[in-house]
Amino acid sequence: MFQEYSKEIRKFFKAGILLAFMLTFFLAVLSVVALKEYKHIGEGVYPAKTLSISGSGEVYAVPDIAQFTFTVTETEDIMSDAQKSVTEKIDAAIKVLTDAGIEDKDIKTTNYNAYPKYTYPETICYNGICPSRERVLSGYTVSQGISVKIREVEQAGDILGAVTETGVSNVSGLSFVIDDEDALRTEARAKAIADAHDKIDVLAKELGVKIKGVTGFYESNGYDYPRPEYALSAKGGVYSEDSAVSASIPSGENLIKIQVDVIYEIE
């Protein structure tokens, strides 16, 4: 009788384990389904009624940095001679810059190139047949480019003239920029958003609808600054009449413009 009782207990125990396993599996399936449903809650749901409006904000500011680049290019029969010639002119130009108060952090090499130079000698053709021309090594060319930031903008003309007098090959890319634009962009963005809000209030009133809130926002940046035109004389220096002198280069004002597109949900 005891053995039969034990068998019954074992059967009951096995049935309980099976039932617990099935219940656990069932709960796991429910959890997965619930998670999938939760994942998709709100996805693909977009307000049926919306209005889109554009706004713009502008801020003008006086540039506090002048930037320009210059290049030295030399060709010699021997590579080391070309490198030496470039280094001497670069050092002379950098000395002019440092003597003018330009800090080392504002003088940066932007490129350095060294390569062989080849020529193709003329050949004599006979009866319409021209022998192939083989290139001949004629020397080596080395060039180095330097970018400069001038933080005393009113000195830009004098410094440009002094740099070109050192014999650099080319001076270009003079521009006037603002060193830290974040605060100005924040101000322009606030004006653009306020402009959009003002426009949507008028439009909603005209259409007889009520604004519920913002559902989308997009921003694009605009930045305009003057680029003065100047040329280099054959003697070096900024061109003025027939002599190399420092130029008067007004920096003007820079325009920072923010354009926003705001999407509003309406009732």
Secondary structure, DSSP 8 states (H G I E B T S, - for coil): -HHHHHHHHHHHHHHHHHHHHHHHHHHHHHHHHHHHHHHTTTTT---SSEEEEEEEEEEEE---EEEEEEEEEEEESSHHHHHHHHHHHHHHHHHHHHHTT--GGGEEEEEEEEEEEEE------BTTB------EEEEEEEEEEEEEEESSGGGHHHHHHHHHTTT-SEEEEEEEE-S--HHHHHHHHHHHHHHHHHHHHHHHHHHT--EEEEEEEEEEEEEE-------B-TTSSEEETTEEE--------EEEEEEEEEEEEE-
